[in-house]
Amino acid sequence: ASLLSLLAYSTSTFECAFEIVLVLSTLASLSNIARVNELYPSIVTKMIQPRKYAARYYDLTGKVGAEFQLRGCELVILDRYAYRLSPSFIMAWHGCLLREPP
């Protein structure tokens, strides 16, 4: 399912058991962020560019983890960030991550 489909389901279906509170994106999917901001202004969107953290992947892990904690995230769907996060981050969020990297 696409991001916009998931957002539409979560905001229009009464029986939906989850609430989307944060969408993190990379530069590559900037058009999705603009669309989310337009259609769902109550959902926080942030762009974190992994290239800024290429040499310091634990810094990226810290930034992403801080955003999750700030927003009170309990369940996380990873897409483009998954392979850039540290093993300790994956362990800390184990059980809360969908699409965990191998």
C-alpha positions as CSV (number, residue, x, y, z in Angstrom):
1,A,0.0,0.0,0.0
2,S,1.2,3.5,-0.7
3,L,1.6,6.2,2.0
4,L,-1.4,8.1,0.8
5,S,-3.6,5.0,0.8
6,L,-2.5,4.2,4.3
7,L,-3.3,7.8,5.4
8,A,-6.7,7.8,3.8
9,Y,-7.6,4.5,5.5
10,S,-6.4,5.7,8.9
11,T,-8.3,8.9,8.8
12,S,-11.6,7.8,7.2
13,T,-12.2,4.4,8.7
14,F,-13.8,4.3,12.1
15,E,-12.6,0.8,12.9
16,C,-9.0,1.7,12.2
17,A,-6.9,0.7,15.2
18,F,-4.0,3.1,14.6
19,E,-3.4,6.8,14.2
20,I,-0.6,8.1,12.0
21,V,1.2,10.9,13.9
22,L,4.4,11.3,12.0
23,V,5.7,10.9,8.4
24,L,9.5,11.0,8.0
25,S,10.7,11.3,4.4
26,T,13.9,11.4,2.4
27,L,14.5,14.0,-0.2
28,A,13.6,11.4,-2.9
29,S,10.0,11.4,-1.8
30,L,9.5,15.1,-1.3
31,S,6.4,15.2,-3.5
32,N,4.7,12.7,-1.1
33,I,5.4,15.1,1.8
34,A,3.9,18.0,0.0
35,R,0.8,16.0,-0.7
36,V,0.5,14.8,2.9
37,N,0.8,18.4,4.1
38,E,-2.0,19.4,1.7
39,L,-4.4,16.6,2.4
40,Y,-3.6,15.9,6.1
41,P,-2.4,19.1,7.8
42,S,-2.7,17.6,11.3
43,I,-0.1,14.9,10.6
44,V,3.5,16.1,11.3
45,T,5.8,15.7,8.4
46,K,9.6,15.9,8.6
47,M,12.3,15.4,6.1
48,I,15.6,13.8,7.3
49,Q,18.2,13.5,4.6
50,P,20.3,10.4,5.2
51,R,23.1,11.8,3.0
52,K,23.8,14.4,5.7
53,Y,24.6,11.5,8.0
54,A,26.4,9.2,5.6
55,A,29.6,9.1,7.6
56,R,27.9,9.0,11.0
57,Y,25.1,6.5,10.8
58,Y,24.6,6.6,14.6
59,D,23.7,10.3,14.3
60,L,20.9,9.4,11.8
61,T,19.7,6.8,14.3
62,G,19.6,9.3,17.0
63,K,17.7,11.9,14.9
64,V,15.1,9.3,13.8
65,G,14.7,7.9,17.3
66,A,14.3,11.3,18.8
67,E,11.5,12.1,16.3
68,F,9.7,8.8,17.2
69,Q,9.9,9.5,20.9
70,L,8.9,13.2,20.6
71,R,5.7,12.2,18.8
72,G,5.0,9.2,21.1
73,C,5.2,6.6,18.3
74,E,4.3,3.1,19.3
75,L,4.4,1.4,15.9
76,V,6.8,2.3,13.1
77,I,6.7,1.4,9.4
78,L,10.2,1.7,7.9
79,D,10.8,2.1,4.3
80,R,13.8,4.0,3.0
81,Y,15.4,4.5,6.4
82,A,15.5,0.8,7.3
83,Y,18.9,-0.1,5.9
84,R,20.5,3.1,7.3
85,L,19.7,2.5,11.0
86,S,22.0,1.0,13.5
87,P,21.6,-2.5,14.8
88,S,21.1,-1.1,18.3
89,F,18.3,1.1,17.1
90,I,16.6,-1.9,15.5
91,M,17.0,-3.9,18.7
92,A,15.6,-1.0,20.8
93,W,12.5,-0.7,18.6
94,H,12.1,-4.4,18.1
95,G,8.4,-5.4,18.2
96,C,7.4,-1.9,17.2
97,L,8.8,-2.0,13.7
98,L,7.1,-3.1,10.6
99,R,9.3,-4.0,7.7
100,E,12.4,-4.6,9.8
101,P,15.6,-5.0,7.9
102,P,17.1,-8.5,7.9
